[in-house]
Amino acid sequence: MPRLSEVIAALDALWPPERAEGWDAVGTVCGDPEAEIDQVLFAVDPVAEIADEARELGAQLIVTHHPLYLRGTTTVAADTFKGRVVHTLIKHDIALHVAHTNADTADPGVSDALAAALDLRVTGPLVPDATDPHGRRGLGRVCELDHPETLAAFAARAAARLPATAQGIRLAGDPEALVRTVAVSGGSGDSLFDAVRAAGVDAFLTADLRHHPASEAVQHSPLGLVDAAHWATEWPWCEQAAAQLDALSDRHGWGLRVHVSKQVTDPWTTHHSSGAPN
């Protein structure tokens, strides 16, 4: 079995921590570098349910997309939510490793996994990484559909292909407009509207779209907006990342058993609506 330090070195080669945004908190949160690893669990959120799942599986490593302590802390006391997670992990010899914005911009990255889940053909990054001479890394992806379809049909495709959440899929724009090209960005994407407009795409699929940026975007152009739950747009990365680690395990002869959590850790649990306005 490989040591944790060997597995982390392989993960850091996939998602170099130096490529994370300066405000981000990526890398190993806890874990003994000399501990042996034979099972790994991938998930979006480092919450108590995921720590418990890893314990039940007998996994020695959790890899999450979201950080546990994004803004730092002065305590890991067990009477706090995040402190309880830390206590569970350490008590059961489970390491936690985070790949966040360094996984967003990777090649392949979070938005590649989102595009693949929707059977979209990626043509390039939405916001290219200037340090990548090959022009494949960057934030978001610009994609093409194999065949044009209406915006309503594309939104239905997203609803069918992404994990189900209480939010579902929200749509802004003309439902009958034809969509040939799409920009996608896993996670919160309403800071990317300038890049989306510059790309000249027909629609933009992302998450966490706020009222004012969305309102301005649809007034500015006929761009269609498809807004999914944050968790749902990033969960496909877990399967992509697990496959990458599986391939590395085979190459090194590690024999790792790699799991992807199917637990829905999106914080929204119920949706009530009287129907769309006329």
N, C-alpha and C positions, 0 to 999 in steps of 0.2 A: 504493500500500500504506500502511496506517496505521503510525504509530510505536508502539513498545511502550507509551509513556506513554498514548496514546489508548486502546489496548485495555485497559490496566490500569484506567483511569478508568471504562470501561464495566463491567468486572468488579466494581469496587468499588461501583458503583451497584447491581449485583445483590445483592452480599453485602458491605454496609458493614463495614469492619474494626472500627469502633467497637462493633459488636454482638457481637464475639467475647468469650468469657469472659476474665477478667483473667489467667488462667494460660496462655492459649493463645498461639500464635505464628503469626499469619497475615500475609498480604501478600506482597510481592515479596522473594524470597530473593536472587536475583541477576539481572542483566540491565541492558543499556544503555537508558535511557529513549528515546534517539533512534534505536535500531535499528528497521529496518523489519520488519514481521511479515506473512507471508502464510500460514503454516501453524501450527496449534495442536493440541497433543495433550493430552487429558484422561485422568487416571488416578487411582486411589485413593492409591497409595504412591509417594513420590519415591525409588525404589530404582534400582540400577544398570541393571537390565533396561529400565526405562522411559526412562532417559537414553539408553541405546543405541538404543532404538526411535525416539526423537525424532531422534537423529542420522541414523539410516537413512532416516527419512521426509523429512529436510530441514526439520523443524519448528524454528521460532525461539522457541517458547514452550511450556512444559509447565504445565498447571494441575492441581494435585493437591489432594485432600481432606486428606490427612495432612501435617503439617509435616515438614520435614527435620530441623530443630533445635528440638525442643519445649522443651528445658531449657537451651538455650544451649550454647556451646562455647568453648574457648580455642584451638582449632586446626582448620584445614581441610587439614591435611597429607594428601597423596595416599596415604599408607600406612594411612589409616583408611578404613573403608567410606564414611562420609558425606563425608569429604574427597575421596575418589575421585569421588564423584558431582559435587561442586562443580567439581573440575578438569575433568571431562568436559563439564559444562555451559558453563563459561567458555571452554574451549579451542575449542568448536564454536559459540560465540555463541548459546547457548540460554538463554533466561530461564526462571526458575521462580517461579511464583506459587501461593500457598496460600490456600484458602478452607475453613476447618475449622468451628469452632462457629458462625461467622457464616453458614455455609451450612446448618448443622443447623437453625437457627431461622428461616431465611428463608421467604418466601412467593413461589414454591414453594421448598421446602427438601429436605433429604436424605430425610426421612420421607415427604414427598409422592411422591417418586420411588419409594420402596419400596412405598407403597400402590398406585401406578399399576402397578407391575410385577406385583402380585397381583390387579389389577382390583378394588380396594376403593374404596368411595365415602367420601371424607374428609368428616367433619362438623365438625371443628375441631381445634385443637391440644390435645395431652395436658396440657402445662404452658404456658399462655398467656403471651406476652410482655406484661407490664403496660404497656409503652410503645406498644403497637400499638392505635390507636383502633378499628381494624376487626376485631380479634380473630382474625386469621388467622395471625400469626406465633407461634412458640413451639417448644418441644421436643416431639418425638413428634407423633403424630396419632391421633385417635379415628376409627374407620372403621366402615362397615356393609357387610355382604355383600348382594349382590342377592337371594340365596336362602340360607336356613339350610343348613348342612352340618355333618357331624360334625367333631370336632376332628381325627380321623385324616385325613379328606378335606382339611381345611384345611392340615394339615402336608404332605400330598402335593402340594397346590397350590403351597406354598412351595418344595418340592423341585423341582417341574417348572418354575417360573417364575424362580427365582433362579439365578445362575451356579453350576455344579457345583463343589464343593470336597471335600477329603478328609473334612471333618467331616460334611457333609451336614446333615440336619435332626434335631434331638433334640426329643422330645415328653415333656411331663409333664402328668399329669392323665388323666381318663377319655377314652379314644379315641372312645367312642360319644356323648359329650356334644355337644349341638347348639350350634353357634356362629352367632350373628347379628351380634354386634358385636366388634370387635377393636381393641386399641391396638397401634400399631407404632412402633418407634424404631430407626432405623438406628444401628449401632454398639453400644457397651456400654450396656445398659439396666437393669441390676439396681438402680440407684439410684432408679428411678422407680416402684417397687412401690406406694408410698402413693398416687401420682397415678393409677396404673392401677386400684387398688381403688376410689378415689373416683369414677372414671369409670364403674364398674359394668359393665365389658365382660366378655365371655365368655372371651376369650383375649388373650394378649400375645405378639406376635412381636418379637424383638429378637436380640441377640447377646451372647456372653461371660457367660452366666448362671453365677454361682458356686453351689457346693453349698449353702451355708447360706441365702443369700437365697432361692434357688429352693425349698429344702425348707420354709422358713417360709411362703413364698407359697402352696404347695399345701396346707399344713396349715391355713392361715388361711381359705381359701375354695376353692370349686370352680374357680377360675380355671385355664384351660388355658395351658400355657407352650409356646411354639414357639421353639426356640433354634437360630439359624443361625450360620454363620461371619461374623465381623465384616466381612471384606472383601466377602462376598456381599451383605450388607444395605446396603452403601454404594456398591457399583458402579453400581446403577441411576441414582444421582445424576450420574454421569459423562455418561450419555446425555442426561439432562434438561438439565444445564448446557451441554453441547455444542449442543443445540438452541436454548437461550437465546442463546448467542453467535452461532450461525448467523443467528438472527433479527436481532440487532443489526448483524451484518455486512451483511446485506441492506439494512437501514434506512439505514446510513451509506454504502453502496456500496463497502465495503472489499474484497469478493471473497475473504474468508478461506476457506481449506480447513481444516475442523475435523475432527479424528479422535478416536476413543475407543479407548484401548488394550484389547485383548481378552486381554492376558496376565493369568494368574491369579497375583497376587502375595501371596495368602494364605500365611502362613508354614508352615502345616501341609500336608504333601504326601502322607501315607499314613495310612489308617485301618485298624486291625485289630480285629476283634471276633469272639468265639465265639458271638454271638447275644444277644438280649435275655433277661434272666432270667425264669424262669417265676413 
